[in-house]
Structures are given as structure tokens and as C-alpha cells.
Amino acid sequence: MATRTVDTAAPVEDPCTNRNPNGGRGGGAPVAKKGVVVMGATGAGKSRLAIDLASHFTGVEVVNADSMQVYQGLDVLTNKVPLSERNGVPHHLLGTIDASVEFTSKDFRDLSIPIIDDILYRGCLPVIVGGTNYYIQSLVSPFLIDDVVEDVVSCSMRDSRGELREDLGSVDSTASFDSLKELDPVAANRIHPNDHRKINRYLSLYASSGVLPSNLFQGEVAEKWGRADNFRYHCCFIWLDASLPVLDRYVKQRVDCMIDAGLLDEVYDIYHPEADYTRGLRQAIGVREFEAFFRCYFSKKEDSKACRLDFSDSLHSDDDLKILLDEATDKLKANTCKLARRQRRRLNRLKTCFGWDLHHVDVTEALSHCAGDSWQTKVVEPCVNIVRTFLFERANSSTGVAMVGNDQCQKLVSRDLWTQYVCEQRKRNQQKEMVIYLLACGNQILRGAHEWEQHKQGRRHRKRILRFKKRSPSSCSADQQQHLTTGETSCFTISLSPASADRSL
């Protein structure tokens, strides 16, 4: 494939390519703030598509929206596009942030908006690419929590925030969720207990403002944040998706390629036994998974008094290291597959709960057949047609808002994001005449009615319900037998109502 060189200041004009209707050539103001957003799970081919779009539209510049690719380092692990494969297409916010810095969605928004506005001002086409959906959400939606905090703080007369920051700073990571739950039960119910990043974010917000996080998600903010009718730009959203079996297989193969390409050397350079894995680049999937491997590796390195052991020689001669490497690699593959599922769920949620108009493009066949022209015919050409239609349609019809009726709009406004569900199963003990509540799916916690409905339809949930049914069919009443047969489980729910925690069955 021939290499196409693009100058960031003066994009190459090609009569065979589509002209970009964003005005502003020669210093004028842009006619419309139009941009393309490529979304999808990890491994779906987002970066590849963005570069391919540049061969069909003039002036394409890529803005990275991946929370780990923004950092310097770990190029193989985070799957950054090598310079040689970018085909001259400018890339922004790719490997530019110091690895030790905590880079938030507000930081991303504040850095990316001037970049995108400059791209538009020069008459070029910004293509925002990444799997970090909350980065994209903060970029296109003007209702970001940090802005609300600033507004609240400006009107606050509280002077004891320094003491609050000092107290909260002494809380270790294991007690963070308990601290948040005690401080603001409503906000704690909004997030998963294992979401340490968001827990720390809520605690720091309270420490800096003295305002309960739950108070920041009510009223106008709760109704408008992230909604498609409040976008900052006219966006064309492309969602690259694939069937889970094919995506899993592709992701696992990619991990093997990363190992061969030097992943261990990268993690070696960033590894430290006392490192904080909740901040900066060390949060990346693929760092913590190798902790046991490197602990063993460094202990053997000390014994041998060598500056650095050769990985290939060590693995061939040391069975313990080989076992630990295999276990770490399997963890990396499993966690990457879990990440892909979370990203798919969030995209579904953006579509169903927030009204985003996502153009769904199936890349299953392209990922299954690496050879041939399936990527070009099944992915690139449909996406080119989508973007071409978007760019040349009337500006007032290109906001990325899904066409929904009044009932659907009301549903979007009243979407349930503040209720936690814990899957449980009722089982009656006939001898003691009491009802026992069992956690059907362990301690899994689900956020909002949308996740709960998806969970009930999942294969894992249905298999567990069937297991409950087979285990003790005689101990259930006829109504409960029907309850088990249909798979309609009960749940704990903790709703948004202040100071309330009701048990809904």
C-alpha cells in the first residue's frame, strides 16, 4: 500500500477524494463543527479504520480518546499505532502525557477541545478514536461533573475543606469504598465497589468542594448530562462491533503477538514492587497481571547478581517462571476480554439510555478472515458511505441525535442510573417455614435497570438459575417453581431516594 503524506498545516488536495465541507480554509470560520467519532471494543479495528478514512476524505486528523494510549510508554501493551503505519495521518494526544500523571476525563476534554477546534478552523476533519467512552462523553457533552463542582464551590462558604482533604488522604484503598458509603451512601450506590478510580474521584471531589457527590447528579445536570441533544459538536458516531467469540479469539491472538513484540521488556521497565496500580499508566491492563512473574524474576535476578536476565533463556531454563508467565498471559487475555464486554455494554447504554445515534458496523467477518478484501468491503466502504452522507447533509440535521418520539424522550430523561441490583434467588425452607435469600450470581452488583435486564438475559445467569432449580426442586412452592423456570430472579435494590434503601422483590 502506497504511503500518503499529509501536511498538518495544509492538507493535500486530491481530486479523487471527497472534499471536507468544514469551512475555514485560508483563515475563515468553519461552516459547521462536524466530526467523526469511531467507537468500539478493544481489538475492533478503530485506529485502522480512522487511517483508512484518510484515504477517502481530505484533511483527516485523528484525535486519540483512549485513556491508556494518551500516556508516554508501553506502546506495545497499549497497542499504539506505530508511526510507520499511520500513513502520514496526523495523530493528536497519542503518547503525550507523562506516565505518572492522573489524566482525568476533564483533562482530556480541556486538551482535546482546542485541538479539535483548530482542526475545524483549518477546514480539516477531526476523527476522534478510542474505546474510553467516558472520555468521548465528556468531550461531546457540555455537562461535566467538574464544571458543576466549580459552580457549587464558587457559591460555597465552607472553609474546612483542607481538613477534609487531609482526613480523606489518609484512607487506604481497601477502606475507600466504606468511607464513601459512610460519607455519601447515595453516591456509593451509584458505582461498583471495585471501581477504585471512581471511588477515589468522588472522595477527592468531596474533599475539594465540601459538596456531596450525589448532589451533583440531580436536577438539570442529571437530565442533560451525556444526552445526545446537548452535544458540543455535530457528530457522526461509528460503532465497530463483532460477535464475542470472534472478538475473544482475535484479542487473544493479539496478546500473543504483543508478547512476541516485546511486551515483557516494556512492563519490566515500568515495574516496581511498591508501585501504585491505581494511577497513571500503571492502571493499564497487562501491568498488574505480570506482578507475580516479575517478583519471581527479580528474586532470581538478585540470586544470580546479574544486571538483567535474558527472558528467553530464563523461560527455557526455569519452569517456575514459565508457569508464572503462562498464568499472567492467561490473566491478560481474560481481563482484555472482560474489558471488551464492558465497552460493548457501555456503548449499548449510550444508545438505549442516552439516545446516541450510533451507526453499527459489524466487523465480525473482517476479523475472522484476515486475508482478502473483507475489511475493505465489509468495513471501510460502509463507513465511507456513512461519513460521506453525514458530511454533506444539512448541518441542522447532523447532531448525532437519534430520532425518538416523545415517550422515548421521557424515558431517556428518567433513565435509571442510580439503582444498584444484587441478583438473589428465593428458596423456601418448608421445615422452618421461612424464606432464604441466596445470591444467585455471587456478589455481582449491577448498576441501573439496563444492566440488570441485560444480566437476566445472560447465559451465565440462566445457567445458575437452572442449577438452583435442579439442586432443590422439592423445597420450592409451585409459584417459586414457575419463578425458577422463567428465570425471573429477585434482587436487592438501593434507590436514589435520599437516606433510603428499600428491598424490592
SVG drawing of the C-alpha trace seen along z (x, -y; Angstrom):
<svg xmlns="http://www.w3.org/2000/svg" viewBox="-48 -34 74 67">
<polyline fill="none" stroke="black" stroke-width="0.4" points="0.0,0.0 1.4,-3.4 2.2,-5.8 0.2,-9.1 1.9,-12.1 -0.4,-14.7 0.8,-18.1 -0.9,-19.3 -1.0,-22.9 -2.1,-22.4 -3.9,-19.2 -3.2,-17.6 -6.0,-18.2 -6.8,-15.1 -9.5,-15.5 -10.3,-11.8 -11.1,-12.1 -14.2,-13.6 -13.9,-17.3 -14.5,-18.1 -17.4,-20.6 -15.9,-22.0 -15.1,-25.6 -12.3,-27.7 -9.7,-27.3 -7.5,-30.3 -8.4,-31.5 -12.2,-31.7 -14.6,-30.3 -15.8,-26.8 -19.3,-26.4 -20.2,-23.6 -18.5,-21.9 -18.7,-18.4 -16.6,-15.5 -16.5,-11.7 -16.3,-9.5 -15.1,-5.9 -16.0,-3.8 -16.0,-0.1 -14.5,2.6 -10.7,3.1 -9.5,5.0 -12.3,4.0 -10.1,2.0 -10.9,-1.6 -7.4,-3.0 -7.1,-1.1 -10.5,-2.5 -9.5,-6.1 -6.4,-5.8 -8.3,-4.2 -10.8,-7.1 -8.0,-9.5 -7.5,-7.9 -11.1,-8.8 -11.5,-12.2 -9.1,-15.1 -7.7,-16.7 -8.4,-13.8 -6.7,-14.2 -7.0,-11.7 -7.6,-12.6 -6.9,-9.8 -9.6,-9.1 -8.0,-6.0 -7.3,-6.6 -4.0,-4.5 -2.8,-5.5 -2.6,-9.1 0.4,-8.2 4.0,-8.0 5.4,-4.4 4.0,-0.9 3.5,-1.3 3.1,2.4 0.9,3.1 -1.5,0.2 -1.4,1.1 -0.5,-2.4 -0.3,-2.7 3.3,-2.8 4.5,-5.9 5.2,-3.8 1.6,-2.6 -0.1,-6.0 0.4,-6.7 1.2,-10.3 -2.1,-11.0 -1.6,-13.4 -2.4,-11.9 -3.1,-14.0 -2.9,-13.1 -1.2,-9.8 1.7,-9.2 1.9,-12.8 1.1,-12.6 3.6,-11.7 3.1,-8.2 2.8,-9.2 0.1,-11.8 -3.5,-11.1 -5.3,-12.1 -9.0,-12.6 -11.9,-13.0 -11.9,-16.7 -8.2,-16.9 -8.9,-15.1 -11.8,-17.4 -9.8,-20.5 -6.9,-19.4 -8.9,-17.9 -11.4,-20.8 -8.7,-23.3 -7.1,-20.7 -10.5,-19.8 -11.4,-23.5 -8.0,-24.1 -8.6,-21.2 -12.0,-22.5 -10.7,-26.1 -8.2,-24.8 -11.0,-23.2 -9.9,-19.7 -11.9,-16.7 -11.4,-15.6 -11.8,-11.8 -12.0,-11.0 -10.9,-7.4 -11.0,-5.4 -12.6,-2.9 -12.7,-5.1 -16.4,-6.1 -16.4,-8.4 -13.7,-10.5 -15.8,-10.8 -18.9,-11.5 -17.1,-14.3 -15.9,-15.8 -19.2,-16.0 -21.4,-16.7 -21.1,-20.2 -22.5,-18.9 -19.4,-17.5 -19.3,-17.0 -16.2,-19.1 -18.0,-22.1 -20.8,-21.6 -18.3,-21.3 -16.7,-24.6 -20.2,-26.3 -21.1,-24.9 -17.7,-25.8 -18.0,-29.4 -21.2,-29.7 -19.9,-27.8 -18.8,-29.4 -17.2,-26.2 -13.7,-26.7 -12.9,-23.3 -12.0,-21.5 -8.3,-21.4 -9.1,-19.2 -11.4,-17.1 -8.6,-16.5 -6.2,-15.6 -8.6,-13.1 -9.5,-11.5 -5.9,-11.3 -5.1,-9.0 -7.7,-6.4 -6.1,-3.4 -7.6,-1.9 -9.3,1.1 -11.3,-1.3 -12.1,-3.8 -15.5,-2.4 -16.5,-2.1 -15.5,-5.7 -17.6,-6.8 -20.5,-4.7 -20.4,-6.3 -19.9,-9.8 -22.5,-9.6 -24.5,-6.3 -26.4,-7.5 -23.2,-8.2 -21.7,-4.9 -24.8,-3.0 -24.1,-4.6 -20.8,-2.8 -19.3,0.7 -17.3,1.4 -14.4,2.4 -14.3,-0.8 -11.4,-2.3 -10.8,-5.0 -14.3,-6.4 -14.4,-5.9 -11.3,-8.0 -12.7,-10.5 -15.8,-11.0 -13.8,-11.3 -11.5,-13.9 -14.4,-15.8 -15.9,-16.0 -12.6,-16.9 -12.1,-19.7 -15.6,-21.1 -17.3,-20.0 -20.3,-19.0 -21.7,-15.5 -21.2,-13.9 -24.8,-12.7 -25.9,-16.4 -24.0,-17.0 -26.1,-14.5 -29.6,-15.8 -31.9,-18.3 -30.8,-19.7 -27.4,-18.0 -28.9,-14.6 -31.4,-15.2 -29.0,-16.7 -25.6,-15.2 -24.5,-13.0 -27.7,-13.4 -27.5,-13.5 -29.4,-16.7 -26.7,-18.6 -23.7,-17.8 -20.9,-20.4 -20.2,-19.2 -22.2,-17.7 -21.0,-14.1 -21.2,-11.1 -20.8,-8.1 -19.5,-4.8 -19.6,-1.7 -17.4,1.1 -18.7,4.3 -18.1,8.0 -19.5,11.2 -18.0,12.1 -16.4,15.5 -14.7,13.9 -13.6,10.8 -12.3,13.0 -10.2,15.1 -8.8,12.0 -8.0,10.4 -6.2,13.5 -4.2,13.8 -3.2,10.1 -1.9,10.7 0.3,13.5 1.6,11.0 2.3,8.5 4.4,11.0 6.4,11.7 6.8,7.9 8.4,7.1 5.6,6.7 7.7,8.2 10.5,5.6 8.0,2.8 6.5,4.0 9.9,4.7 10.9,1.0 7.8,-0.2 7.5,2.4 8.1,1.6 7.1,3.9 5.7,0.9 4.0,-0.9 0.5,-2.3 -1.5,-0.5 -4.5,-2.8 -2.8,-5.9 -1.4,-6.8 -0.1,-4.3 0.2,-1.5 -3.6,-1.2 -3.2,0.4 -4.4,3.9 -1.3,6.0 0.8,4.4 -0.6,5.8 -1.2,9.2 2.6,9.8 3.3,8.8 3.8,12.4 6.0,13.2 8.3,10.2 8.5,10.7 9.9,14.2 12.0,12.9 13.7,10.2 14.3,12.6 16.2,14.9 18.0,11.9 19.3,11.0 20.4,14.6 22.3,14.5 23.7,11.0 23.2,10.2 22.2,6.7 19.3,8.2 18.4,11.8 17.5,12.7 13.8,13.5 14.1,16.2 17.0,18.0 15.2,17.7 12.0,19.1 13.7,22.1 15.6,23.0 13.2,22.1 9.9,24.0 8.6,21.7 9.0,18.6 7.4,20.4 4.3,21.3 4.0,17.8 4.3,16.3 1.6,18.6 -0.7,17.7 0.0,13.9 -0.7,14.2 -3.9,16.0 -5.0,13.3 -4.1,10.6 -6.3,12.4 -9.2,12.9 -9.1,9.3 -8.9,7.9 -11.9,10.0 -13.8,8.6 -12.8,5.1 -14.3,5.7 -17.6,6.8 -17.7,3.7 -17.1,1.5 -19.9,3.1 -22.3,2.8 -21.5,-0.9 -22.0,-1.5 -25.4,0.2 -26.1,-2.0 -25.2,-5.2 -27.6,-4.1 -30.5,-3.0 -30.2,-5.2 -28.7,-8.4 -30.2,-8.4 -26.9,-8.4 -27.3,-7.7 -24.6,-5.0 -24.1,-3.7 -23.5,0.0 -20.9,1.7 -20.3,5.4 -16.6,6.3 -17.0,10.0 -16.2,11.3 -13.3,8.9 -11.7,10.2 -12.4,13.8 -10.7,13.5 -7.5,11.5 -6.7,12.3 -8.7,11.0 -10.6,7.7 -13.3,8.4 -12.0,5.4 -12.3,3.1 -15.7,4.3 -17.4,5.1 -16.0,2.2 -14.2,-0.6 -16.7,-1.0 -19.8,-1.1 -18.1,-3.6 -17.1,-5.8 -20.7,-5.9 -21.9,-6.8 -19.3,-9.6 -20.0,-10.9 -23.7,-11.1 -23.1,-12.8 -20.6,-15.4 -22.8,-16.6 -26.2,-16.6 -27.7,-19.8 -25.9,-20.9 -29.1,-21.2 -29.8,-17.5 -26.4,-16.2 -26.2,-16.5 -25.9,-12.7 -29.3,-12.7 -31.4,-9.5 -34.9,-10.1 -37.1,-9.3 -40.7,-10.0 -42.0,-11.8 -42.4,-8.6 -38.8,-7.7 -37.5,-11.1 -39.3,-10.9 -37.7,-7.5 -34.3,-9.0 -34.9,-11.8 -36.0,-9.4 -33.3,-6.7 -32.4,-4.6 -28.7,-5.2 -28.9,-5.3 -30.2,-1.9 -27.9,1.0 -29.1,4.5 -27.8,7.6 -29.0,10.9 -30.7,13.1 -32.9,16.2 -35.7,17.1 -35.8,20.6 -38.4,21.7 -37.4,24.0 -40.6,25.9 -39.5,27.3 -38.8,23.9 -41.4,22.1 -39.0,19.3 -37.7,17.8 -33.9,18.0 -32.4,15.4 -29.4,16.8 -27.1,14.7 -27.7,16.4 -24.7,14.9 -22.4,14.4 -21.7,10.8 -22.2,9.3 -23.5,5.8 -25.3,4.3 -25.8,0.6 -29.2,-0.6 -32.2,1.2 -30.5,1.5 -27.6,3.6 -30.0,5.6 -32.2,6.5 -29.1,7.5 -27.8,9.6 -31.1,11.5 -30.9,12.4 -27.3,13.5 -26.2,17.1 -24.3,17.2 -27.3,16.0 -29.7,18.5 -27.3,21.4 -27.1,20.5 -30.9,20.3 -31.2,23.7 -28.7,25.1 -30.8,23.7 -33.8,25.4 -32.1,28.8 -30.5,28.6 -33.7,28.4 -36.9,28.6 -38.8,30.2 -38.2,27.3 -39.9,24.7 -43.6,23.9 -45.4,24.1 -45.1,20.3 -41.4,20.4 -41.0,23.3 -42.5,21.1 -40.3,18.3 -37.2,20.5 -38.5,21.9 -38.9,18.4 -35.6,17.3 -37.1,14.2 -34.9,13.6 -35.3,11.1 -32.8,8.5 -31.7,6.2 -32.3,2.6 -30.9,-0.5 -32.6,-3.6 -31.7,-7.2 -34.3,-8.3 -32.3,-10.2 -31.4,-8.1 -33.5,-5.2 -32.6,-1.6 -35.6,0.4 -35.6,4.2 -37.6,4.8 -38.6,8.4"/>
</svg>
